[in-house]
């Protein structure tokens, strides 16, 4: 869903595929409300990490870039500066996920795909104060 700012449609900064939505529903039924943090490297590379909501502490250096249903999706402010011109697309692929992410035992992992926003979308995001 997109918001409108003075006749400009503001695109969502993070969306999900049907496969990601199904896995999120399955994980939520096991663990309760979820949250995501887009990892910026370190132990698990740069994977989207899924946690029970509240188990990953976000701070002033993290940006809430959107929600997937009612699930918040955060990214570090520094990393957001690199990604702010792209729409993140949460997807699922076979394989082992990050060792700290909830989908690890499921035999699949969350993955971020992306696309660069158009000039019009960037203008709308700027007008809305999102970038």
C-alpha atoms as an extended CHARMM CRD file, in Angstrom:
* protein
*
       131  EXT
         1         1  UNK       CA              0.0000000000        0.0000000000        0.0000000000  PROA      1               0.0000000000
         2         2  UNK       CA              1.2930000000        3.4830000000       -0.7550000000  PROA      2               0.0000000000
         3         3  UNK       CA              0.4880000000        6.7790000000        0.9390000000  PROA      3               0.0000000000
         4         4  UNK       CA             -0.2940000000        9.9680000000       -0.9690000000  PROA      4               0.0000000000
         5         5  UNK       CA              1.4630000000       13.2970000000       -0.5410000000  PROA      5               0.0000000000
         6         6  UNK       CA             -0.0960000000       16.1240000000       -2.5600000000  PROA      6               0.0000000000
         7         7  UNK       CA             -1.0760000000       13.9000000000       -5.4620000000  PROA      7               0.0000000000
         8         8  UNK       CA              2.2120000000       11.9660000000       -5.4680000000  PROA      8               0.0000000000
         9         9  UNK       CA              2.0770000000        8.3180000000       -4.5190000000  PROA      9               0.0000000000
        10        10  UNK       CA              4.7530000000        7.5280000000       -1.9330000000  PROA      10              0.0000000000
        11        11  UNK       CA              6.0800000000        4.0090000000       -2.5060000000  PROA      11              0.0000000000
        12        12  UNK       CA              6.6730000000        1.5720000000        0.3070000000  PROA      12              0.0000000000
        13        13  UNK       CA             10.3660000000        1.2850000000        1.1490000000  PROA      13              0.0000000000
        14        14  UNK       CA             10.0720000000       -2.3890000000        2.0750000000  PROA      14              0.0000000000
        15        15  UNK       CA              7.6220000000       -4.9580000000        0.6990000000  PROA      15              0.0000000000
        16        16  UNK       CA              7.4180000000       -8.7570000000        0.7930000000  PROA      16              0.0000000000
        17        17  UNK       CA              6.6850000000      -11.6040000000       -1.5530000000  PROA      17              0.0000000000
        18        18  UNK       CA              3.9070000000      -14.1290000000       -0.9350000000  PROA      18              0.0000000000
        19        19  UNK       CA              6.5590000000      -16.6770000000        0.1340000000  PROA      19              0.0000000000
        20        20  UNK       CA              7.9320000000      -14.2460000000        2.7320000000  PROA      20              0.0000000000
        21        21  UNK       CA              4.4380000000      -13.5150000000        4.0170000000  PROA      21              0.0000000000
        22        22  UNK       CA              3.7030000000      -17.2400000000        4.3920000000  PROA      22              0.0000000000
        23        23  UNK       CA              6.9610000000      -17.8640000000        6.2700000000  PROA      23              0.0000000000
        24        24  UNK       CA              6.3540000000      -14.8560000000        8.4990000000  PROA      24              0.0000000000
        25        25  UNK       CA              2.8820000000      -16.2020000000        9.3500000000  PROA      25              0.0000000000
        26        26  UNK       CA              4.3650000000      -19.6070000000       10.1860000000  PROA      26              0.0000000000
        27        27  UNK       CA              7.0690000000      -18.0650000000       12.3840000000  PROA      27              0.0000000000
        28        28  UNK       CA              4.5950000000      -15.7530000000       14.1140000000  PROA      28              0.0000000000
        29        29  UNK       CA              2.4010000000      -18.7310000000       15.0290000000  PROA      29              0.0000000000
        30        30  UNK       CA              5.4380000000      -20.2970000000       16.7520000000  PROA      30              0.0000000000
        31        31  UNK       CA              7.1300000000      -17.2410000000       18.2730000000  PROA      31              0.0000000000
        32        32  UNK       CA              4.5220000000      -14.4830000000       18.4910000000  PROA      32              0.0000000000
        33        33  UNK       CA              4.9450000000      -10.9860000000       17.0100000000  PROA      33              0.0000000000
        34        34  UNK       CA              8.0420000000      -10.5650000000       14.8520000000  PROA      34              0.0000000000
        35        35  UNK       CA             10.4700000000       -7.8380000000       13.8910000000  PROA      35              0.0000000000
        36        36  UNK       CA             13.2130000000       -7.5340000000       11.2690000000  PROA      36              0.0000000000
        37        37  UNK       CA             16.5670000000       -5.8300000000       11.2880000000  PROA      37              0.0000000000
        38        38  UNK       CA             18.5510000000       -5.6360000000        8.0700000000  PROA      38              0.0000000000
        39        39  UNK       CA             22.0080000000       -6.7470000000        9.1120000000  PROA      39              0.0000000000
        40        40  UNK       CA             24.9040000000       -4.6660000000        7.8890000000  PROA      40              0.0000000000
        41        41  UNK       CA             27.4950000000       -7.4030000000        7.9390000000  PROA      41              0.0000000000
        42        42  UNK       CA             29.4010000000       -9.1290000000       10.7370000000  PROA      42              0.0000000000
        43        43  UNK       CA             28.3900000000      -12.6550000000       11.7270000000  PROA      43              0.0000000000
        44        44  UNK       CA             25.5510000000      -13.2770000000        9.2940000000  PROA      44              0.0000000000
        45        45  UNK       CA             26.6340000000      -11.1760000000        6.3380000000  PROA      45              0.0000000000
        46        46  UNK       CA             24.0170000000       -8.6830000000        5.2170000000  PROA      46              0.0000000000
        47        47  UNK       CA             20.8840000000      -10.7520000000        5.6780000000  PROA      47              0.0000000000
        48        48  UNK       CA             17.4830000000       -9.6320000000        6.9010000000  PROA      48              0.0000000000
        49        49  UNK       CA             17.3230000000      -10.9790000000       10.4350000000  PROA      49              0.0000000000
        50        50  UNK       CA             13.9790000000      -12.0340000000       11.9060000000  PROA      50              0.0000000000
        51        51  UNK       CA             13.5300000000      -11.9540000000       15.6860000000  PROA      51              0.0000000000
        52        52  UNK       CA             10.7110000000      -12.2270000000       18.1850000000  PROA      52              0.0000000000
        53        53  UNK       CA              9.5960000000       -8.6120000000       18.5820000000  PROA      53              0.0000000000
        54        54  UNK       CA             11.6050000000       -6.8560000000       21.2430000000  PROA      54              0.0000000000
        55        55  UNK       CA             14.4790000000       -9.3780000000       21.3440000000  PROA      55              0.0000000000
        56        56  UNK       CA             16.6890000000       -7.1850000000       19.1820000000  PROA      56              0.0000000000
        57        57  UNK       CA             17.2220000000       -3.8000000000       20.7620000000  PROA      57              0.0000000000
        58        58  UNK       CA             16.9260000000       -0.9510000000       18.2930000000  PROA      58              0.0000000000
        59        59  UNK       CA             18.3430000000        2.4500000000       19.0950000000  PROA      59              0.0000000000
        60        60  UNK       CA             18.8750000000        5.9550000000       17.7780000000  PROA      60              0.0000000000
        61        61  UNK       CA             21.1820000000        4.5930000000       15.0780000000  PROA      61              0.0000000000
        62        62  UNK       CA             18.3630000000        2.4560000000       13.6030000000  PROA      62              0.0000000000
        63        63  UNK       CA             15.6730000000        3.5770000000       11.1580000000  PROA      63              0.0000000000
        64        64  UNK       CA             12.1950000000        2.0680000000       10.8950000000  PROA      64              0.0000000000
        65        65  UNK       CA             11.8780000000        1.8640000000        7.1220000000  PROA      65              0.0000000000
        66        66  UNK       CA              8.4500000000        0.2900000000        7.0850000000  PROA      66              0.0000000000
        67        67  UNK       CA              6.1690000000       -2.4660000000        8.2800000000  PROA      67              0.0000000000
        68        68  UNK       CA              5.2470000000       -5.7390000000        6.6390000000  PROA      68              0.0000000000
        69        69  UNK       CA              1.7020000000       -6.2480000000        7.8350000000  PROA      69              0.0000000000
        70        70  UNK       CA              2.2380000000       -5.2890000000       11.4730000000  PROA      70              0.0000000000
        71        71  UNK       CA              5.8910000000       -6.3970000000       11.5380000000  PROA      71              0.0000000000
        72        72  UNK       CA              8.4150000000       -3.5570000000       11.8590000000  PROA      72              0.0000000000
        73        73  UNK       CA             11.4900000000       -3.5940000000        9.6040000000  PROA      73              0.0000000000
        74        74  UNK       CA             14.5780000000       -1.6780000000       10.7890000000  PROA      74              0.0000000000
        75        75  UNK       CA             17.9590000000       -0.8740000000        9.2910000000  PROA      75              0.0000000000
        76        76  UNK       CA             20.9640000000        0.9670000000       10.6830000000  PROA      76              0.0000000000
        77        77  UNK       CA             20.9700000000        4.6450000000        9.7460000000  PROA      77              0.0000000000
        78        78  UNK       CA             24.3640000000        4.3650000000        8.0360000000  PROA      78              0.0000000000
        79        79  UNK       CA             23.2490000000        1.4460000000        5.9030000000  PROA      79              0.0000000000
        80        80  UNK       CA             19.9740000000        3.1980000000        5.1000000000  PROA      80              0.0000000000
        81        81  UNK       CA             21.9680000000        6.0520000000        3.5490000000  PROA      81              0.0000000000
        82        82  UNK       CA             23.2710000000        3.5500000000        0.9580000000  PROA      82              0.0000000000
        83        83  UNK       CA             19.8910000000        1.8710000000        0.3710000000  PROA      83              0.0000000000
        84        84  UNK       CA             17.4530000000        4.7950000000        0.6020000000  PROA      84              0.0000000000
        85        85  UNK       CA             17.0350000000        5.0030000000       -3.1820000000  PROA      85              0.0000000000
        86        86  UNK       CA             15.9460000000        1.3690000000       -3.4440000000  PROA      86              0.0000000000
        87        87  UNK       CA             12.8320000000       -0.5510000000       -2.5380000000  PROA      87              0.0000000000
        88        88  UNK       CA             13.6850000000       -3.6180000000       -0.4560000000  PROA      88              0.0000000000
        89        89  UNK       CA             11.7760000000       -6.7830000000       -1.3320000000  PROA      89              0.0000000000
        90        90  UNK       CA             11.7930000000       -9.4600000000        1.3570000000  PROA      90              0.0000000000
        91        91  UNK       CA             11.8010000000      -12.9170000000       -0.2120000000  PROA      91              0.0000000000
        92        92  UNK       CA             12.5560000000      -16.5160000000        0.7920000000  PROA      92              0.0000000000
        93        93  UNK       CA             15.0040000000      -18.9660000000       -0.7900000000  PROA      93              0.0000000000
        94        94  UNK       CA             16.0760000000      -22.5150000000        0.1150000000  PROA      94              0.0000000000
        95        95  UNK       CA             19.0850000000      -22.8340000000        2.3950000000  PROA      95              0.0000000000
        96        96  UNK       CA             20.3100000000      -22.0330000000        5.8520000000  PROA      96              0.0000000000
        97        97  UNK       CA             19.6350000000      -18.5510000000        7.1190000000  PROA      97              0.0000000000
        98        98  UNK       CA             21.5360000000      -16.5490000000        9.6670000000  PROA      98              0.0000000000
        99        99  UNK       CA             22.2140000000      -18.4300000000       12.8550000000  PROA      99              0.0000000000
       100       100  UNK       CA             20.4150000000      -15.7920000000       14.9220000000  PROA      100             0.0000000000
       101       101  UNK       CA             17.3890000000      -15.4450000000       12.6430000000  PROA      101             0.0000000000
       102       102  UNK       CA             14.2020000000      -17.3800000000       13.4450000000  PROA      102             0.0000000000
       103       103  UNK       CA             13.8840000000      -19.0920000000       10.0480000000  PROA      103             0.0000000000
       104       104  UNK       CA             17.1780000000      -20.9760000000       10.4960000000  PROA      104             0.0000000000
       105       105  UNK       CA             15.6050000000      -24.3480000000       11.3990000000  PROA      105             0.0000000000
       106       106  UNK       CA             13.0230000000      -24.0950000000        8.5850000000  PROA      106             0.0000000000
       107       107  UNK       CA             15.4350000000      -25.0340000000        5.7590000000  PROA      107             0.0000000000
       108       108  UNK       CA             14.9010000000      -21.6590000000        4.0740000000  PROA      108             0.0000000000
       109       109  UNK       CA             16.2350000000      -18.1710000000        4.5720000000  PROA      109             0.0000000000
       110       110  UNK       CA             15.0220000000      -14.6500000000        4.1280000000  PROA      110             0.0000000000
       111       111  UNK       CA             16.7300000000      -12.7160000000        1.3540000000  PROA      111             0.0000000000
       112       112  UNK       CA             16.5460000000       -9.1040000000        0.2220000000  PROA      112             0.0000000000
       113       113  UNK       CA             16.0020000000       -8.3050000000       -3.4140000000  PROA      113             0.0000000000
       114       114  UNK       CA             15.8270000000       -4.6920000000       -4.4660000000  PROA      114             0.0000000000
       115       115  UNK       CA             14.9240000000       -2.2840000000       -7.2020000000  PROA      115             0.0000000000
       116       116  UNK       CA             15.9630000000        1.3250000000       -7.6710000000  PROA      116             0.0000000000
       117       117  UNK       CA             13.1580000000        3.8340000000       -7.2250000000  PROA      117             0.0000000000
       118       118  UNK       CA             12.2080000000        5.9430000000      -10.2360000000  PROA      118             0.0000000000
       119       119  UNK       CA             12.9250000000        9.6940000000      -10.1890000000  PROA      119             0.0000000000
       120       120  UNK       CA              9.2290000000       10.3080000000       -9.5130000000  PROA      120             0.0000000000
       121       121  UNK       CA              9.2210000000        7.8740000000       -6.5740000000  PROA      121             0.0000000000
       122       122  UNK       CA             12.3500000000        9.4880000000       -5.1180000000  PROA      122             0.0000000000
       123       123  UNK       CA             10.7090000000       12.9110000000       -5.3940000000  PROA      123             0.0000000000
       124       124  UNK       CA              7.6130000000       11.5770000000       -3.6060000000  PROA      124             0.0000000000
       125       125  UNK       CA              9.7470000000       10.0110000000       -0.8510000000  PROA      125             0.0000000000
       126       126  UNK       CA             11.6030000000       13.3010000000       -0.3990000000  PROA      126             0.0000000000
       127       127  UNK       CA              8.3270000000       15.2500000000       -0.2670000000  PROA      127             0.0000000000
       128       128  UNK       CA              7.0840000000       12.8630000000        2.4180000000  PROA      128             0.0000000000
       129       129  UNK       CA             10.2980000000       13.3060000000        4.4490000000  PROA      129             0.0000000000
       130       130  UNK       CA             11.2150000000        9.6260000000        4.1110000000  PROA      130             0.0000000000
       131       131  UNK       CA             14.6250000000       10.2110000000        2.5050000000  PROA      131             0.0000000000
